[in-house]
């Protein structure tokens, strides 16, 4: 694939991610009007009827759609995973951009949000998913350009271990406060140190893999 072809593909993946983010944010606007008419704030009122099941399957459907467009864009597993990182990151960031445009929320990147529901509710400040998504976009563009130049990006075992460790730390930071996520109590202060350490592990894992790839080029 030539450079222009890659740029064209990234452009349309970005368009899809931005449009998909608007759909997602529009649904959330309606949900908040129904379930949080007094305002969206912690502790969060739990949706207890059958609509929570619908919401879980909506999240699954969103992941399926993002994965599908990445699958179509890529030629093999590595390319497809790279494009999934890209479109997911763009979608996640613009989800908050559109909410800000539509309902002036979040007022700050430190506002709390329900991030995901599977397997337990994830909660945390907006800055957490946004900063992770920025890293996903940066990593995916570097990998895509590397692949476009014919340099196969194959992370070493140590990169995989570091990345997995970062994932575990960050997921723990989102899900460890069971009292807040399941029992509507005031959440404990967010564990920013876990987010920072996790992201440092991500950057280290990527840097090791990228430097190794350049050394073998």
C-alpha positions in Angstrom: 0.0 0.0 0.0 1.4 3.4 -1.0 1.5 6.4 1.4 -1.6 8.0 -0.2 -3.5 4.8 0.1 -2.7 4.6 3.8 -3.7 8.2 4.4 -7.0 7.6 2.6 -7.7 4.6 4.7 -6.9 6.4 8.0 -9.1 9.3 6.9 -12.1 7.2 6.3 -11.6 5.2 9.5 -11.4 8.6 11.3 -14.7 9.7 9.6 -16.3 6.4 10.7 -15.1 6.8 14.3 -16.3 10.4 14.6 -19.7 9.6 13.1 -20.0 6.5 15.4 -19.1 8.7 18.3 -22.0 11.0 17.5 -24.5 8.1 17.5 -23.1 6.9 20.8 -23.3 10.3 22.4 -26.8 10.9 21.1 -28.0 7.7 22.8 -26.3 8.8 26.0 -28.0 12.1 25.9 -31.4 10.4 25.8 -30.4 7.9 28.5 -29.4 10.8 30.8 -32.6 12.7 30.1 -34.6 9.6 31.2 -32.6 8.2 34.1 -30.7 11.3 35.4 -33.1 14.2 34.9 -31.7 15.9 38.0 -28.2 15.8 36.6 -25.4 13.2 36.0 -23.3 13.1 39.2 -21.8 10.7 41.7 -23.0 8.7 43.4 -24.7 7.4 40.3 -28.1 6.0 40.4 -28.1 2.4 39.0 -30.4 1.4 36.2 -32.1 -1.6 37.8 -34.7 -2.7 35.2 -34.3 -4.7 32.0 -32.9 -1.6 30.2 -29.5 -2.4 31.8 -29.4 -5.6 29.7 -30.2 -3.5 26.6 -27.3 -1.2 27.5 -24.9 -4.0 27.9 -25.8 -5.4 24.5 -25.5 -1.9 23.0 -21.9 -1.7 24.3 -21.2 -5.2 22.8 -22.7 -4.0 19.5 -20.5 -0.9 19.5 -17.4 -3.1 19.9 -18.6 -5.4 17.1 -19.1 -2.4 14.7 -15.7 -1.0 15.5 -14.1 -4.4 15.1 -15.9 -5.0 11.8 -14.7 -1.8 10.1 -11.1 -2.5 11.4 -11.4 -6.1 10.0 -12.5 -4.7 6.6 -9.6 -2.2 6.5 -6.8 -4.6 7.4 -5.3 -7.4 5.5 -4.1 -9.5 8.4 -4.5 -9.8 12.1 -1.8 -7.2 12.9 -3.2 -4.6 10.5 -6.8 -5.2 11.8 -5.7 -4.8 15.4 -3.8 -1.6 14.5 -6.9 -0.2 12.8 -9.0 -1.2 15.7 -6.8 0.8 18.1 -7.0 3.8 15.7 -10.8 3.8 15.2 -11.5 3.0 18.9 -9.3 5.8 20.0 -10.9 8.3 17.7 -14.4 7.1 18.6 -13.8 7.4 22.3 -12.3 10.9 22.2 -15.1 12.3 19.9 -17.7 10.6 22.1 -16.8 13.2 24.8 -16.3 15.9 22.2 -19.9 15.4 21.0 -21.3 15.2 24.6 -19.6 18.5 25.3 -21.2 20.0 22.1 -24.7 18.6 22.8 -25.1 19.0 26.6 -22.0 20.9 27.7 -20.7 17.9 29.6 -18.1 17.2 30.8 -17.5 20.5 32.4 -13.9 19.3 33.1 -11.8 16.4 32.0 -11.8 15.4 35.7 -15.5 14.8 35.8 -16.5 11.2 36.6 -18.2 9.0 34.1 -19.5 5.4 33.7 -16.9 4.1 31.2 -18.1 0.5 30.6 -20.4 -2.1 32.1 -18.7 -5.4 31.3 -18.0 -7.5 33.5 -18.5 -4.8 36.2 -19.2 -1.1 35.9 -16.1 0.9 35.2 -15.9 4.4 36.6 -13.3 7.1 36.5 -12.5 10.6 35.4 -12.9 11.5 31.7 -9.1 12.2 31.5 -8.4 8.5 32.0 -10.1 7.0 28.8 -9.2 10.1 26.8 -5.5 9.9 27.6 -5.5 6.1 26.8 -7.2 6.8 23.5 -4.6 9.4 22.6 -1.9 6.8 23.1 -3.9 4.2 21.0 -4.1 6.7 18.1 -0.4 7.5 18.3 0.7 3.9 18.5 -1.6 2.8 15.7 -0.4 5.5 13.3 3.3 4.6 14.0 2.5 0.9 13.4 0.5 1.5 10.3 3.3 3.6 8.7 5.8 1.0 9.7 3.8 -1.8 8.1 3.2 0.4 5.0 7.0 0.6 4.6 7.2 -3.2 4.6 8.6 -3.5 8.2 6.6 -6.1 10.1 5.8 -4.9 13.6 6.3 -7.9 15.9 6.5 -7.0 19.6 8.8 -9.1 21.8 7.6 -11.0 24.8 8.7 -8.3 27.2 6.6 -5.8 25.4 3.6 -8.0 25.7 4.2 -8.5 29.4 4.6 -4.8 30.0 1.4 -3.9 28.1 -0.6 -6.6 29.8 0.6 -5.3 33.2 -0.5 -1.8 32.2 -3.9 -3.1 31.2 -4.4 -4.9 34.6 -3.4 -1.8 36.6 -5.7 0.5 34.7 -8.7 -1.9 34.7 -8.2 -2.3 38.5 -8.3 1.5 38.8 -11.7 1.5 37.0 -13.3 -1.5 38.8 -11.9 -1.9 42.2 -14.3 0.5 44.0 -17.2 -2.0 44.2 -19.1 0.0 46.8 -19.4 2.9 44.3 -20.1 0.9 41.2 -22.6 -1.5 42.6 -24.0 0.1 45.8 -24.3 3.7 44.9 -21.8 5.0 47.5 -19.6 8.0 47.1 -16.6 6.8 45.1 -13.1 6.8 46.6 -10.6 9.2 45.1 -9.5 7.9 41.7 -6.2 6.0 41.7 -4.3 8.3 39.3 -1.0 6.7 40.1 -2.3 3.4 38.6 -3.3 5.2 35.4 0.1 6.9 35.1 2.0 3.7 35.8 -0.2 1.8 33.4 0.4 4.4 30.6 4.1 4.4 31.3 4.1 0.7 30.9 2.2 1.1 27.6 4.7 3.6 26.3 7.7 1.5 27.4 6.2 -1.6 25.7 5.7 0.2 22.5 9.1 1.9 22.6 10.9 -1.4 23.1 9.0 -3.0 20.2 9.5 0.0 17.9 13.2 0.4 18.6 13.6 -3.3 18.0 11.8 -3.1 14.7 14.0 -0.2 13.6 17.1 -2.1 14.6 16.1 -5.1 12.5 15.1 -2.9 9.5 
